[in-house]
Amino acid sequence: MTTYWRLGATAAIVILGSPCLIQALDVVTPDNRTLDEIYSLAKNESGPLNIIFGGSSAAAAAPILAAFSKQYPDVVLNATTDLSKYVDTVIDRSYITNNPYVDIAILQTVNDYPRWRDEGRLLKYKPATFDEINNSIKDPNGAYVPVNIYQFGPFYYDNTKVTPERVPKSYADILDPYWKGKLVLTYPNDDDGVLTLFSLIISRYGFAWFDALMEQDVLWVRGASAASTTIINAHNSTNTTDSARSLTFTALGGFTPSTSFLTVAQPQAPEQFMSWGQLLGIFASTPRPESAKLFASFVLSNEWQSSLAAAGPVVMDSLNQQFGHALFEANNTQVTGYITFMGDRARVEWWRMQIETTLGLPQGPDPPTGR
């Protein structure tokens, strides 16, 4: 179970009180139609709804696609999963060539959405539950909304190989000689989310920590899903070298492990891990606006978000209160920190090159496309 340390002060809320500012906004109100009412119009639209998910494994998107298709079979989904840093480039190029084809994008590259909004590319839309979504990670007028909460930083380990007293309590602990040859980590210079985590760790411990990590015979992999998959595969491996891999802190959470032998443990205070809201945007160019609105409304429905809240924090404040999740009040992770980091591209590139100078270029094919 994931726990958090609460902040002692209540965050201030800034209100735009100027009538001129309010009038300047193209005010959008929440869509209070039922999902069935939206569905009745979506069925009249032609062609599949093209959705691109950012990620290193299509498995993460499979449950929502299956649930939606079961409930709304007349809206055909054409879903693709690829690394967000490539997806956003493909989307931009489709506009440059006057051939935009993506209806919905759900990506990790949170820096793209404000730009797309300012370029007029995003359809402003507020699902019925919009007011329940945490204010810190959504566009106030519905140009983009978060749909999932993810994390990097907690320790995922094989509990059949790692005893409780051996579980690291801090990122300094992984420098213990015991962990040499047992670590699997995602290249930080290949994933901005992992890069954000490493920037937090190195800011605390200095580059001496990273230099020492390089002496730990780390298995570096491309894609967050590969980090946990390697440990899962090692669980049953008869190869002595492969079977030793038993710990990562760059697995994409999921606040609850997917297998019985994988256990998650947070680093103890004052360590920081990173978390963020995966954003959804509907493109204004879509010829299937009702289908897109239906999908967004389904993903952010109380029914679907409740199923996620049973396993960990979600984007909706009301459900976090109901299920006892305190992510947005925690001081060992700041959901908005990733947004700030990603928005400063010069800073991102500085950290990327600092890592790459020591680690070198990422090696191996990109998941899942095998580029």
N, C-alpha and C positions, 0 to 999 in steps of 0.2 A: 504494500500500500504506500502511496506517495504522501508524504507529509510536508508541511510548509511552516516557516516562521512568519508570523503576521507582522505587518508594519504597525507601528504604534500610533501613527497619525492618519487622519482621514484625508483622502485626496480631495483637493479643491476642484470644483466644477466651474468652468468658465462659461458664462452665458453671453451670447451675442445679443446685447440689448438694444443696439442701434436700429431704428426702423429702416434706415437706408440699407444697412447690411442685410437685414431680413428680407427686404424687397428685392435685393440684388440676387438672392438665392432663387434658383429654379426649384421651388419647394415641391417635394414629392411626398405623398402620404402613403402609409402602409396599405397594401393590397388586402382588403378584408374579405375577398371572395373565398369560398371554400376551395379545396383542392379539386373537388369534382367539378365545380363550376369552371375553373381554369382548364381542366381536362377536356370539358365539352368543346371548348374553342380550339385547344391544341390539336385535337383529332382532325380538324379541318385543314391543318397545315401540311404541306407536302415535303417529302424528303426527310432523311434522318437528322436528329439533333447531334451536331458534331461537338463533342466535349473532349478537351485535352487536360489530362491530369499530369502534374509534375511529380516525378518520383523515380525511384530506381527499381520498382517492382509493381506490376499491374495488380498484384494480389491486394494491395491496399484499397484499390477502387472497386474491387469485385463485389463486396457486400452491398454497397449503395446502389450499384448498377443492377444487381439481381433483385433487390427489394423494390426499386422503382419500376423495373420492367414487369415484375409480377403484378404490381398494383395498377400500372398504366400501360398495358400491352400495346395499345394503338399508337404510342409515341415510340418510334424506333430510335435507339441510341447507337451512335457510332463513336466509340470511346477509344482514345489513344493515351498511352502512358509513355512519357519520355522525360529526360532530365529537364528541369525547369529552365536552366540556362540555355538550352537549345530550343525549347518550345517558344520562349518569348522572342527569340530571333526569327523563328519561322513565322510567327504571327506578324511581326513587324515587316518582314519581307513580303508577306501576302498583301499588306496594305500598299507597300511601295509599288508592287506590280499590279495594283488595282484588282486583286483577286482574293479578297478576304473570305475565308471559308469557315473559320472557327466561330461557333456560336457561344461557347462557354469555355473559360479557362480557369482551372483551379491549380494555382502554382505556389511555389516556395519563394519566388523572386518578388517579394512584396514591394520592392522599389518600382516595379513596372506599372502598378495600378494607378498611382497618382499621376504618372506621366500620361498613361492612356486616357485617364479622365480629363486631364487638361487639354489633350489633343482632340477631345470630343468623340473618342472611339467607344466609350462605354455607355451602355443603356442604364439610366438611373432607375433603380427598382428597389422597393422595400417590401419584402415578404411580410406577412401578417405579424410575425414574431419580431420584427425589426427592433422595436423598442426594448426588447428583452436582451438583445445582444450587447455585450460590453462596449461602452462608448469609445474606449481607448484604441480599438483595433478595427473600427468600421468607418467607412466614409459617411459623414453625417447626412448626406443626401442620397445614399443608396447606390453610388457608382460602383462600390465593391463592398463585400461583406465576408467575414471569416466564417468558415464552415467546420473546421476541425482544429484542435489544439495538439501540437506535437512538441517533442522535446529532444534535446541532445544533452548528455552529461551524466545522468544516473548510470550506475554500474550494473551491467547485465552479466550474469555469470552462471556457469553450469554448477548447480548445487550438488551434483554427484561427484564433482572433482574439487570444489572449493568449500572448505569448512567455514562455518560462520565466523570464527575468530580470524580467518584470513581475508575476509571481505574488506576491501579498502574503505577507509573512512574519509580520505582526502585524495586529491590528485597527486599529492606528494608521496602517498603510500605506494603508488604503482611503480615507483622507482626502486622499491625493495627488490633485491636480487631474486627473490622467490618468483617474481612475475616475468623474469626473462624467458622468452620463448613461448609465453602463454597469452600474449595480448594480440587482439585483432582490432585494427582501427581504420577508419575511413580517411583517405587523403584529405587534409584540411584545405589544401589549395585546389581541390576539385569540387568542393561543396561549401557554399557560403554559410550554411547553417553550422557545419562543423568548424569552419574558420572562425565564426563568432565565438564558439565555445573555447577554442584554443586562444583567442585573443583575451578572453576572461582569465583563463588559467595562467597564461604567460604574464599578463599584467599583474597578477598576484605573486608569482614565483620567479619571474624573470626568465630570460632565454636560457639560463643555466638549466632550468627544468627541462626545456625542450632538448637541449644537448644531451642531457642524461637519459631522456626517453629514447633517443636514437641509439643508445647502447643496450636497449632492452630486447633486441631481436624482434621488433614488432612486425607482424604481418600486415602490410598496408594494402587496402582493397579499395576499389572504386564502387561507390554507391553504399548508402547506409544499410540497405537490406543485406548486402553482402557480408557486413560485419556480424550480424546476428546469424545469418545462414551458415557462415563458416563455423561458428560455435555449435550450431545444431548438427551440422555434418560431422564435426569432430567428436560429437557425443558417442556416435556408434562406429567411429573409425578404428580400424585395427592397426593403422600406421602410427607408430609412436610419435613421430614429429607432428602429424596432423592432429592427433588426439589431444595434444597438450594445450591447444588453443581453447581457452575457457573463460576469457574476460574481455569485455569491450565497454567503452563509455561513449561510443559514437553510433550505437544502434538507434534507429529512428523509433521513438515511442509514439504511440502506444504506451500508456502508463501501466498496463498490465501485460506481462509476458505472454507469448502465444503458446508456450509449451510448459509442461509440468516441471521440467528440470531447469528451465531458465528462471532465475530469480532476479528481481530488481532491488537495488539499494541506493539511496541517495547519499552523496557525499555530505558530511556533517558541516554545520555552520562553522566558520563564515564562508565556506566555499559557495560558488555560484554555478548553477547550470543554466542553460538557455532554453527558452520555450517560445513558441510563436503561434499565431493563428494563420492557417493556410487559407488564402483568399480566393474568393470566387468573383468573377466579373462576367457579365453578359455583354457581348459586343453589339453596339448599336446597328451594325451592318447585318445582323441576323435576319434572315427571311422567316424565321420561326420564333417570333418573340413570345407567343403564348406557351409554346413548348419549353422554352428557356425559363420562363417565369415559373412554370409548373415544377421544373427540376429544382430550381433554387428554393422554391417554397417547400418542396418535399424534404430537401436536405436540411432545411432550417425549421422543420415542423417540430412541435413538441414531442411527437411520437418518435421521430428518428433521433433527435438530440437526446431524448431520455434513454434510449438504448445505448448511446455513447457514454452518457453520464454515469451509467452503472459501472463503467470500467475506469473512469477518470474525468478530469476537468473538461468542460465544454465551453463554447463561446457565449452561452446564455447565462446571465447572472442568476435568474430565478432558479434554474436547474442546479447550478453550483451550490446555491444555498440549500436547496432541497436535499442534495446528496452529500453535503458537507465538504465540498471542495473549496479551498481558499487560495487558489492559484493567483488571482488578481490582487489579493491582499498580501501576498508573500514577499519577503525580502531576500530570499535565496534564489529567486528567479524573477526577471522582469520581462513580461511578454512584449512590452513596447521597446525593450532594448534592442531586439533584433531589427525592428522597423527603423530605429535610429541608425544602427550600424549599416544596414543595407542602403539607406538613403545617402550616405557619404561614400560615394564610389572611390574617391581618392584614398580614403582610409581603408576601404576594402582591398584595393590593389596593393597598398603598402603592406598590409598584413599578409596578403597572398604571396608577395615576393619575398617577405621575410621567411615564410615557411618554405617556399620553393628553393630558396638559396641553400637551405640545409638539406631538405628532403629530396629535391629534384622533381622533375616532371612526373605526374601520375602515370603509372604503368598499368597496362591491361585494357581490355575493351570496356566501353561504357555499358552499363546495364540500362535497360534490357535490350537495346538495339544492336549491340555488338559492333558499334562503329569502328 
